[in-house]
């Protein structure tokens, strides 16, 4: 355990757990998936009533490692939100982070061995949906003995899973916390996903998804995909403020180098992000997750009427958006809120003033964290949890 | 010549001309370019006073073929704007469209033979700037005997060239018409260009820019580059309206196919655009033009003070932007207008209500065309041109 000298909360060491599921999982795309493993972490203690559990669902490039310090010495992706004394206080709540099926961070995914061939699944791994993930998460809850979550929460794609929980298992959550998310992708959102997928699929080293066997990686495609994604995570404003037209390694007045290599700071930053990502993320997983994003549209089965879809829900909702998020803009969250209100469901909504764009949901914004802290306290008192 | 039965103006046949320039062209990036050709078209007649010439500068993927019907039977990219009886009326004005140096549509560019090697220039073609193009265009004007243009005009990158004309040759234009443009790219703009370039440069078939010799084309990179560009040309709204979440070849209620191949209409559209572009556009030209966009920043030599830069201008200005353009938003145009006003220069500004995003500058919007028609008429009377 690491100790800090200041008042900063100490990072809690955490160890991932792994569970095997042998019952077939029926998939939205047809067929069923047989025999898979889910990796998860948990923080805090489940109370005797089993009423203090919060499930945290991850977004595109995250994992079960939500909080604390794992064995590799890495801090969880939402460690500023979840932990002792933090907005989601693990001294009060039992928090679970789960790695979704199809991911590349430990749960069964395209890199895993397909028992029927003895080779990695690769492109034969089934196309998955947000709903498939939720069903798999519900089984994890069963195994952990959690009948009803105090909350299911997530940001971005994680928020979609929280929303899907409220519709697929209305009795199994008291609260749905849906942050920087949307009830469906726009044509522009799908377009960005499609370009990213094309970059990967057309990389000659993708080998139709069987690159593991070829002993190569479609690095170039993954880099481009990540660079595109990254642009959409940041606001125009924050890019202007952090990078503007700064030249890499040059003073303001110095001459251009007149090159197609790195000239501007923003180029250096994006390339770095792209290369880092290509080093740890699986290309087939990228396809699976972006496609799950594209397909999410709970209103679709109700002729496009979102309030009809949300009428299945029974929990209370917290919906939050960020003013400069242009990937899933406040308008997307307002659409959810209006549909919930049309169903007479209880919903709190906050539009948080933040310059950081979509990424804001991961950052330590005082207004945002205060909102979550207050909401979690209200949840605790609603649920009769000890202070 | 094609004749239409209705009241629609007939398409005018046009033939491209070619001029050779032997005097070295000094380049912003250092060195000079020796011996090049520029291809151009012209429409209407130069009057005896040589006072009715308008130069039209092209944007990223366009050419000298601005208006009329060329020998390949293709209509010019701004044929709705330029022609007999059109907003830029060729019965009154003598209009010139020029293909820029470094392009792939006829003027000397990376596909041309480098006389010192006997092979295509490829990556050895110099990095160019908007200012380099303007200097080359000024020589074309010299050869055509045009001392002073009635106007230099363009949209997007073409607008940057018009702006640069007003600063580099202040005495050689009476009017600068700058549409859907900007005085400098933002970090986000540069970021999109950089991703597009990375897609091209990392395509194994790019061969460091020497793909001509390898007998291949970096089609995959060009496709991805074009798809990214295309997303930024369209507004979120127009994408939603034209494509939304429509499935390709399926009715609204039909099931998803659960595939990484084309599922949504927007995917089909973008792939088609990408493939078409890869079939006709040169990859090295794409690098040259996007880099010229990145580098354009006339305020840079004045410590970032745009009004100091624009103080060199002597002409009148028309600046126009489109409400839903998020590539070069109205704010970019307003910045130009405010800097011009700070210099006591005469400027008309219009923010045109159009749903189409950046592409609006190419489209036949009545409010927009009426504005250009009225401005051109005012120019004509200012310049004492016969009606």
Contacts between the chains, C-beta under 8 A, distances in Angstrom:
chain1	res1	chain2	res2	distance
A	28	B	258	7.4
A	29	B	256	7.5
A	29	B	258	3.4
A	30	B	258	7.0
A	126	B	258	7.9
A	127	B	258	4.2
A	127	B	259	6.8
A	127	B	260	7.3
A	184	B	245	6.5
A	185	B	245	7.5
A	186	B	236	6.3
A	186	B	239	7.0
A	186	B	240	5.7
A	186	B	244	7.9
A	187	B	236	7.9
A	187	B	239	4.0
A	187	B	240	5.4
A	187	B	242	7.6
A	187	B	243	4.2
A	187	B	244	5.6
A	187	B	245	7.0
A	187	B	264	7.5
A	187	B	266	4.5
A	188	B	231	6.5
A	188	B	234	7.9
A	188	B	236	4.8
A	188	B	239	5.0
A	188	B	240	7.5
A	190	B	245	7.4
A	190	B	264	5.3
A	190	B	266	5.4
A	190	B	267	6.9
A	191	B	227	7.6
A	191	B	231	4.9
A	191	B	239	6.8
A	191	B	266	5.2
A	191	B	267	7.7
A	191	B	270	5.8
A	192	B	231	6.5
A	194	B	227	7.3
A	194	B	264	7.7
A	194	B	266	7.1
A	194	B	267	4.6
A	194	B	270	6.0
A	194	B	271	7.8
A	195	B	224	6.0
A	195	B	227	4.5
A	195	B	228	5.5
A	195	B	231	7.0
A	195	B	270	6.9
A	197	B	260	6.2
A	198	B	220	8.0
A	198	B	223	6.7
A	198	B	224	5.7
A	198	B	227	6.6
A	198	B	271	7.2
A	198	B	274	7.4
A	199	B	199	6.1
A	199	B	224	5.0
A	201	B	260	6.9
A	202	B	220	4.0
A	202	B	223	7.1
A	202	B	224	7.2
A	203	B	220	7.6
A	204	B	204	5.8
A	220	B	198	8.0
A	220	B	202	4.0
A	220	B	203	7.6
A	223	B	198	6.7
A	223	B	202	7.2
A	224	B	195	6.0
A	224	B	198	5.6
A	224	B	199	5.0
A	224	B	202	7.2
A	224	B	224	6.4
A	227	B	191	7.6
A	227	B	194	7.3
A	227	B	195	4.5
A	227	B	198	6.6
A	228	B	195	5.6
A	228	B	228	6.6
A	231	B	188	6.5
A	231	B	191	4.9
A	231	B	192	6.5
A	231	B	195	7.0
A	234	B	188	7.9
A	236	B	186	6.3
A	236	B	187	7.8
A	236	B	188	4.8
A	239	B	186	7.0
A	239	B	187	4.0
A	239	B	188	5.0
A	239	B	191	6.8
A	240	B	186	5.7
A	240	B	187	5.4
A	240	B	188	7.5
A	242	B	187	7.6
A	243	B	187	4.2
A	244	B	186	7.9
A	244	B	187	5.6
A	245	B	184	6.5
A	245	B	185	7.5
A	245	B	187	7.0
A	245	B	190	7.4
A	245	B	297	6.5
A	252	B	304	7.9
A	253	B	303	7.8
A	256	B	29	7.4
A	256	B	295	5.9
A	258	B	28	7.4
A	258	B	29	3.4
A	258	B	30	7.0
A	258	B	126	7.9
A	258	B	127	4.2
A	258	B	291	8.0
A	258	B	295	7.6
A	259	B	127	6.8
A	260	B	127	7.3
A	260	B	197	6.2
A	260	B	201	6.9
A	260	B	287	5.2
A	260	B	291	6.2
A	263	B	294	7.2
A	264	B	187	7.5
A	264	B	190	5.3
A	264	B	194	7.6
A	264	B	294	6.9
A	266	B	187	4.5
A	266	B	190	5.4
A	266	B	191	5.2
A	266	B	194	7.1
A	267	B	190	6.9
A	267	B	191	7.7
A	267	B	194	4.6
A	270	B	191	5.8
A	270	B	194	6.0
A	270	B	195	6.9
A	271	B	194	7.8
A	271	B	198	7.2
A	274	B	198	7.4
A	287	B	260	5.2
A	291	B	260	6.2
A	294	B	263	7.2
A	294	B	264	6.9
A	295	B	256	5.9
A	295	B	258	7.7
A	297	B	245	6.5
A	303	B	253	7.8
A	304	B	252	7.9
